[in-house]
Amino acid sequence: MVITIEAIYENGVLKPARPLPLKEQEQVQVTVRKPGSLADQTYGIIGWTGDADLFDRLLQESNTDRLEQP
């Protein structure tokens, strides 16, 4: 069985965002993957041909500018 869930890493412990369908003391294998940035998720969809890191920085700057406007 494979389950993909969101979790938070806090104080050295992974905490699932929702209950898991597991029995107490059941042994599992865990693979941890950080979600990609918005640039990673959309890179290429809009026809961007530049560097993914530059695209990510531009998106971050755009979000910062939007938050600073009254």
Secondary structure, 3 states (H helix, E strand, C coil): CCCCCCEEEECCEEEECCCCCCCCCCCCCCCCCCCCCHHHHHCCCCCCCCCHHHHHHHHHHHHHHHHHCC
